[in-house]
Amino acid sequence: MKDKIVIVTGGIRGIGKAISIAFCKAGAKVYAFGRNLPNSKTDFSNDETVINNIEFVKVDVSNLEFVSDAISQIAKKESRIDILINNAGITKDNLIIRMSESDWDDVIDINLKGTFNCIKATSRIMMGQRYGRIINIGSIVGTIGNAGQTNYAAAKAGMIGLTKSIAKELASRNITVNLIAPGYVDTDMTNKLSDEQKEFFMNNIPLKRVANADEIADVVLFFASDSAKYITGQVLHVDGGLAM
Ligand SMILES: NC(=O)c1ccc[n+]([C@@H]2O[C@H](COP(=O)([O-])OP(=O)(O)OC[C@H]3O[C@@H](n4cnc5c(N)ncnc54)[C@H](O)[C@@H]3O)[C@@H](O)[C@H]2O)c1
C-alpha cells in the first residue's frame, strides 16, 4: 500500500477507524471522511505512522456537492486517488408501521446515496489513471433482510446492485469494485442493540463470537491488494458464518 492515496468514508470511528489505521500502517496516505472529526491526530491514534499518514476531512457523504469539492481538492493535491472505501453508514431502526419518512430517507441518503456520491466523484479520476479499487461496506442484512431494518436492509441491498453495475462499467479501466458484508461487529453502532438482540446473534453465529473491527479491515486490505486484482463485482460475507 506504500504511497497509495486512500479515502475512507466514516473513517473516524468503529470499522472505518480500523480501516484507516490498517491502511496508514501499510504505508498508504489516508483521507478519513467524517461528519465529526477528532480534535487532533493524537486524539485519534498515538501511533507515529498513523499520525504521519492520516488526514481528516469534514464532509457529509449524503451531499454530492460537498463530496465532489472534497474529492477534487484531494485529487488536485495528490494527482491521483487509488482506493475508495465507502464505509460511512447509519441505522435508524423501527418496524415499518412506525418508521418515519425521514428515518427512511436519512438511512438511504447516507448508506446508499453516499456511496453513489463518492463513487461518482472519484470514478473519472480512477478512469483517467487506469487504476482503482473501490470497496463498499454493506451488511449481511442486505442479503438476508432483518425485521425492524427495512430502510437499512434496502440501502445495503441497493449497494449490492450498485457494486455489480459499477464493476461492469469500470472493469475495462482496471478498476475493481467489491462489497464486504459484515455480520455483527463490536462498534458503537451495535452497542445500541438490546440484550435480547445481542443474544440472538450470539446464538446464531457459528463461530460463537462477535467480530472486532480489525477483522473487517483485514479483508478490506485484501480486496485493495494486488492479490485480489482479478476479483470484481463480488459480495463477501465476513460474519463468522451467520448468513450461510
Ligand atoms: N457494526 C456492525 O455490526 C456492522 C455490521 C454490518 C455492517 N456494518 C456497516 O459498517 C459500516 C461502519 O459501521 P460501524 O459499526 O463502524 O458504525 P459507527 O456508527 O461506529 O461508525 C460509522 C461512521 O460513519 C460516519 N458517518 C455517518 N454518517 C455520515 C455522513 N453522512 N457522512 C460522513 N460520515 C458519516 C460516522 O461519523 C462514523 O464515523 C457501516 O456502513 C455499517 O452499516 C456494521
The ligand as a Tripos MOL2 file, in Angstrom:
@<TRIPOS>MOLECULE
LIG
   44    48     1     0     0
SMALL
NO_CHARGES

@<TRIPOS>ATOM
      1 N1        -21.1070   -2.8000   13.4220 N.am      1 LIG1
      2 C1        -21.6640   -3.7930   12.7520 C.2       1 LIG1
      3 O1        -22.0070   -4.8370   13.3180 O.2       1 LIG1
      4 C2        -21.9040   -3.6830   11.2750 C.ar      1 LIG1
      5 C3        -22.4430   -4.7940   10.6210 C.ar      1 LIG1
      6 C4        -22.6630   -4.7350    9.2610 C.ar      1 LIG1
      7 C5        -22.3340   -3.5940    8.5530 C.ar      1 LIG1
      8 N2        -21.8170   -2.5150    9.2030 N.ar      1 LIG1
      9 C6        -21.5160   -1.3420    8.3950 C.3       1 LIG1
     10 O2        -20.1840   -0.9380    8.6200 O.3       1 LIG1
     11 C7        -20.0620    0.4670    8.4660 C.3       1 LIG1
     12 C8        -19.4120    1.0640    9.7060 C.3       1 LIG1
     13 O3        -20.2200    0.7680   10.8160 O.3       1 LIG1
     14 P1        -19.7410    0.9690   12.3410 P.3       1 LIG1
     15 O4        -20.3110   -0.1590   13.1130 O.co2     1 LIG1
     16 O5        -18.2930    1.2500   12.3810 O.co2     1 LIG1
     17 O6        -20.6010    2.2760   12.6940 O.3       1 LIG1
     18 P2        -20.2360    3.5510   13.5620 P.3       1 LIG1
     19 O7        -21.5400    4.1950   13.8540 O.co2     1 LIG1
     20 O8        -19.3290    3.2080   14.6920 O.co2     1 LIG1
     21 O9        -19.4030    4.4450   12.5360 O.3       1 LIG1
     22 C9        -19.9860    4.9770   11.3730 C.3       1 LIG1
     23 C10       -19.1400    6.1270   10.8800 C.3       1 LIG1
     24 O10       -19.7930    6.7340    9.7530 O.3       1 LIG1
     25 C11       -19.7600    8.1380    9.9200 C.3       1 LIG1
     26 N3        -20.8770    8.7700    9.2450 N.ar      1 LIG1
     27 C12       -22.2000    8.6220    9.4950 C.ar      1 LIG1
     28 N4        -22.9090    9.3970    8.6690 N.ar      1 LIG1
     29 C13       -22.0180   10.0650    7.8920 C.ar      1 LIG1
     30 C14       -22.1360   11.0250    6.8520 C.ar      1 LIG1
     31 N5        -23.3350   11.4710    6.4540 N.pl3     1 LIG1
     32 N6        -21.0130   11.4970    6.2740 N.ar      1 LIG1
     33 C15       -19.8000   11.0720    6.6710 C.ar      1 LIG1
     34 N7        -19.6220   10.1550    7.6410 N.ar      1 LIG1
     35 C16       -20.7170    9.6680    8.2410 C.ar      1 LIG1
     36 C17       -19.8560    8.3360   11.4320 C.3       1 LIG1
     37 O11       -19.4210    9.6300   11.7960 O.3       1 LIG1
     38 C18       -18.9560    7.2210   11.9320 C.3       1 LIG1
     39 O12       -17.6090    7.6320   11.9340 O.3       1 LIG1
     40 C19       -21.4690    0.9890    8.2040 C.3       1 LIG1
     41 O13       -21.6690    1.1510    6.8250 O.3       1 LIG1
     42 C20       -22.3390   -0.1230    8.7400 C.3       1 LIG1
     43 O14       -23.5960   -0.1330    8.1080 O.3       1 LIG1
     44 C21       -21.6060   -2.5340   10.5580 C.ar      1 LIG1
@<TRIPOS>BOND
     1     1     2 1
     2     2     3 2
     3     2     4 1
     4     4     5 ar
     5     4    44 ar
     6     5     6 ar
     7     6     7 ar
     8     7     8 ar
     9     8     9 1
    10     8    44 ar
    11     9    10 1
    12     9    42 1
    13    10    11 1
    14    11    12 1
    15    11    40 1
    16    12    13 1
    17    13    14 1
    18    14    15 2
    19    14    16 1
    20    14    17 1
    21    17    18 1
    22    18    19 2
    23    18    20 1
    24    18    21 1
    25    21    22 1
    26    22    23 1
    27    23    24 1
    28    23    38 1
    29    24    25 1
    30    25    26 1
    31    25    36 1
    32    26    27 ar
    33    26    35 ar
    34    27    28 ar
    35    28    29 ar
    36    29    30 ar
    37    29    35 ar
    38    30    31 1
    39    30    32 ar
    40    32    33 ar
    41    33    34 ar
    42    34    35 ar
    43    36    37 1
    44    36    38 1
    45    38    39 1
    46    40    41 1
    47    40    42 1
    48    42    43 1
@<TRIPOS>SUBSTRUCTURE
     1 LIG1         1 GROUP 0 **** ****
